[in-house]
Amino acid sequence: TFEAQMNKSKTQQFIQKFSKIYTPVIIIIAALVLIIPVVFFDQSFDKWLTQAVSLLVIACPCALVISTPVAIYAAIGNASARGILIKGGKFLELLAKVKVIALDKTRTLTYGKPVVSDVIPLNTNKEELLSCAAGAEVFSEHPLAQAIVDASIKEGFNPHKVKNFQSITGKGAIAECLVCEDETIFVGKLSFIKENQPVTAEAEKIVAQLSNQGKTSVVVSFGDGVAGIIGLMDEIKPDSKEAIDGLKALGIDPIILTGDNEHAARFVAEHLGITRVYGGLLPEQKSEVIEKILNQSQYVAMVGDGINDAPALAKSTVSIAMGAVGSDSAIETADIALMNDRISLLPFLVRLSRKTLRRIKFNTTGAILVKLVFISLAFFGYSNLVFAIAADGGVTLIVILTSLRLMRFEVSE
């Protein structure tokens, strides 16, 4: 109950506090409307009793109190139907004010699953390069290793049988091929291959080129020197471009915060049209960047999926987690969760939040204006109980109906 109360929008909390003061003040004013004309000006008691009752009816804060929660609940219901979990009206209201959205790269803008993009044989052919590399990697659980095995099988090349497999943490793997005359296979980073085999300037140039393209290089050696190089990349989600374009059209500045290397981050950023990129960040560094941006822009949202994103998510004004692929800690920390991982829903979410805020302001302003008109009429003795009842009920009904329209707010609006 406490958490639900804390997550109410500021507008909703203000109106609830305002109503506690507003109601007794109106009762006092209604009493004065009756007493002053009758006692001091010898006016008709029945007439001014009617005016006082009319004032009480029209001043009832029903429409005012209901204007915010109905709009908030309608918007949250709309979002929920599209797989967006919003943990409170406060976050919907804050999102409407956001001008900067920081996004993690892996499993947010990209699938987080590397795929082989380049197979470059040097001292062998494509089949032998992939088959030997896959044979050595088939025992590894590393995502890059699995991608190489998948690529070999997809090409129709059976991984070679190997023995004496050895994984070198952070470097690569070693195995002895039983097909290629018991040759030792070295698979891994360029620095790891350099420790065991001579590396040509051509191989180093290819690795540098792949790195500039945002790709990861796996160097393969069997026999003497480098047999070939396999390039891998993290595939960008098809809807990421749509999401970024949509955010920019709304005047929001998207930036990338990632633990991946700068080249890989910039490759994705250039493809999506993002100009601000922060790569090679540790979890605490992501949080520091968010804090710096907050000093420049008061409202910042963060979108991420993993444990590494949790500190930055907690620091941001509004935190958004990728629900399906996200870690439990990220989802728990986040204020909003995209349970279907559709990053393209971000622009819709921002438009919905802004529409909700405008609807609340419209409802609140309309309710106050109508009440002021009828309260003024009561002061001068021109109010009517029937009209007061009709106006109070009418305004309440209009507020509800206009708020419920948020349930039908579409992605394309």
N, C-alpha and C positions, 0 to 999 in steps of 0.2 A: 504494500500500500504506500509506504514511504517513497519507494523508487518511482512508482507511477505518478505520485504527486510532484516529485522533483522533475520528472520528464515532461510535465505539462508545459505548453508554450508560455512565453513571458506575457503575451497578450491575454491568454486564458487566466493566468495567475493574477494579472492586474485587474481584470474585470471582476473576478471573484472577490478580491479585496475591496474594490470600488463599491460593489453591491452591498457589502456589510456597512459601509458608511452611507451610501446613497439611500437605502431603505428608511432608516430612522429620520434622515433629513427630510425626505418627502412626506413622512407622516407629520412632522412638525409644521411643514409648509401648508399641508392640507388643513391642519387645525387652525392655523393663522388665517387661511382663506375663509373659514367659517366664522371665526371669532371676531376678527377686526371689523368686517362690514356690519355684523349684527350688533355688536356691543357698542362700537364707537360711532357708527353712522346710521343706526336704527333701520337697517335693511331687513328684507324678508328672510326669515330663518330658513324656510323651505327652499328658496332659490339658492342660497349660498351653501346649504347642506348638499344640494344636488351638484353644485360646482366643486365642492370639496370631495365628494364621492367620485365624481368624474375625474378629478385630478389624481386620486388614488388609483383608479382603474388604468388610466393611460400611462401613469408613471410606473406601473408595475414593470420590473426589470426583466421580464421573461425573454423578450426578443434580444435584449442586450446580453444577457447571460448565455443564451443559447447560440448566439451568432458565431462564437469561436469554436466550441466543441463539435458542433454539427459539421462545420467545414473541415476541421481536423480529422474527424472520424471518417468522413466521406473520402477524403484524400488518401488516408491510410488504407481504407478498404479497397480503393482503386489500385493502389500500389501493390497490396497483398495479392490481388487477383492476377497480377503480372509477375509474381515471384519476387517482389521486393518487400523485405521485412523491415519496418520502421519501428523503433523501440519507444517512440514518444513524440508528441506533437512539437516539443521544443526543437527537435532535430530537423523537422520539416521546415519550421520557421527560420532556423539558422541557415539552412541550405539555400534558402531564397536570397540570402545576403552574400553568399560566397562569390568571390571574384577569382580565386586561384584554386585549382584542383591538382594535387600531386598524385601521380600514379606509379605504382611499382611496375616493373617490366615483365618479369617471369610469372606466368600463369595469371596475369592480369591483362596485359596487352598482347602477350604471346601465350601459346599453349603450355610452355614449360616442358615440352618434350622434344629433344633435339632430333633432327632428321638429317640424313646425309644429303648434302647439296653438291659436293664436288668429289670426284674420284680422279686423282692425277697420278698415273703410273710414271715412274722415271726409269728404273732399271728392270722392269717386268711388264706384264700386261694387266689389264683391268681384272680379269678373272682371277689370276693368281694373287694379285694384290688384295682383293676383297676376301677371297677364300682363306688366305693365310691370316689376315687380320681378324676375320670373324672366328677362325679356329682358336686364336689366342684369347679373344674377348668373350667367347661363349660361356666361360666360367665366371666372368665378372658380373657384378650387379650394378655397376655404374651405368647411368642413363646413356652416356656416350657409347659405351661398349654395346649395349643392347641395340642402339640405333645402327651400329655397323653390322651387327649380326642380322638385323631385320633387312638392311639394304642388300646384303649378300644373298639372302634367301629370295628376296623380291626379284633380284636379277637372274635367279635360277642357278646360283653358284652355291654348292654345298660347302659349309665350313670344313676346313681340313681338320683331321683328327690330330690332337697334340698330347704331349705328356709334360710332366714337371712344370705345371703352370704355377706362376708366382706373381702375386700382385704387389706392386711397390706403391704404397699410399702417397697420393699427391703427385705421382710421376707417371706411372703407366703399368705395364705388365710384361712378363717374359714367359715364353713357352717354347718347347721343342716340337717342331712340325714333323709328323710321321709320314707325310706325303712328299714333302720337298727334301728328301734325302737327309732327314734329321737335322735340318738347319734350325738355328735358334732364331725365334721371332722376337723382335723388340717393338712394342707398340706404346705410344704415349706422347708426352710433350717433346718439343724440339730439344730442350735442355737435357732431358733424360736420354734421348738418342745420342746426343753429343758425348755423353759420358761413356758410351759403349761402342759407337761407330763413327767413322768419318762422315762429316756432313758438308755437302757442296754449297757454294754461294747461291746456286740456282734453287736449291731446296729452301734455304733461308729466305730468298726473295719471294717464293711462292707462299710461305707461311706468313710473311709480312703483308702480302697482297690480300690473303684471306682474312687476316686480322683487320685490315682497313675496311673490309666489307662487312664487318661485324660477325665474322664466322670463327668457329673454333677449329684449330688444326690438330689432327691426330697423325703423327708421323710414324711410318711403318718401315722397319728394316729387317731384312733376312738375307743372309749371305754377307756381302760387303757393301757398305754404304747405305744410302736411303733407297728403298724399293719404290716408295711412293708416298703420297700425302692424301689424306681423306679430310675434306672440309665438312663441317657440320654447322647447322644453324637452328635457332629456335624459331619455329614457324609463327608468324604473326597471325592473330585471329582475324578472320575476314571482316568482323564488325568493329574492329578497333578504329579503322579509318573513319567509319561513319560516326563513331562516338566522339572522336577528337574534332571532326569538322562541325558536329552539332554543338559541342561545348564552345568552340571558338565563335560560332554564329551567335551564341548567347552572351558574348562578351567575357567569357571565362578563359583565363590563361592556363593551359594544361602544361605540366612539367613532369619529367621522369625522375624518380628516385629509385636507384637500383644498386644491388650489391655486385652486379655483373660488371665486366670491364667496360671502360669508357667507349672503346670502339664499337662493341656490340650494342651498347645503349644508343650511341649516336646513329648507328645504322637504322635501328628501329625508329628513332626520332625523325630522321630525314624521310623515311618512308611514310610516316604518319603526319608530317608537317608540324612537329613540335620543335621549338627553338631552344628551350631551356632544359638542359640535361645534367644530372648529377650521377656519375657512375662510380663503381668501386667503393660503395659506402657500407660501413658496418651499421648494425641496428641503431646504436647510439648516435652515429653520425646522421642517419636519416632524421632522427628526432631533433638534432641540432639545426638541420636545414629547415625543418618545419617551424622551429622557433624563430629563426631569422626571418622567414617569410611572414610569420604572424606579426612581427614588428613593423613590417612594411605594409601588410594588408591585414586588417583586423579579423577577417573571416577566411579560413583556409580549410578545404576538405582533403582527406587522404584516402586513396583507394589501394588496398593491398590484400594479400592472401595468406602470408606465412607468419611464423613466429618472429622472423626478422623484422616484420612490419609493425608488430604490436606496440613498441615504444612510440613510433611516429603516429600510429593510429590514435593512441591515447593522448598525444600532445595536440593533435589537430582540433579545429573547431567542430567539425563533423567528420566522423570516421566511417568509411564504407568498406565492408569486407566482401570478398568473393565467397559465397556460401558453399557451393558444391565442392570446390577444390581447396578451399581455405582451411587453415589449421583451426583447431578448437579455440586456441588463445586469441587468434585474430577475430573470430566471430564473436567471442565473448567480449572482447575489448570494443568492438565496433558499435556504432549507434544505428547503422543501417546495414543490412546484408542483402546482396544480390544472390538469392538462393539458386537461381538458374545460371549464374555466371555470365549473363548477357550484358557485356560492357556497353553495348549500344543503347541500353535503357538509361544511362546516365543523363543525357540531355532531356529525356522525358521527365525524369525525376526532378531535375532543376526547374523545368517549365511548370510542372505540377506544384512544386513548392511555392513558386512565385505567384501562380494563379491562386493558390490557397490564401496567400498573404493578402493579395488584392481583394479577394472575396470577403475576407474577414474585415478589412477596412471599409469596404462598401456596406456590408451588413451593419457594422457598428455605427458608422456615420449616418446611414439611413434611419436606424432605430432612434438615435439621439435627436435627429432633426424633427422627426414626427412627434416625439414626446415633448420637445421644446415648444412646438406649435400649439399643441393641445393644453400644455401647462399654462402658456400665455393666455389662451382663450379662457381658461378657468379663472385666472387672475382678474380678467375684465368682465367676468360674468356671462360669457358667450358660449361656454362649453355645453355639450349635450351628452347625457349618459349613454344613449344609444350609439352616438358617433364615437364616443370614447371606447366603448366595448368593441365596436367594429374595427376601429383603428388599431387597438392593442392586439386583437386576434389576427387582423390582416397583416400587420407588420411581422408578427411571429411566424405566420404561415409563409410569407414571402421570404423571410430569412431562411427557413427550413428548406423551401423549394430551391432557392438559388444555391444554397450550400450543397444540396444533394446532386446538383448538376456536376459537381466535381467527380462523382462516381462514373460519369460518362466521358470524362476528359480523355481524349485519345492521344496516342503516341505522336501522331502527325500534326496535332494542333500547335 
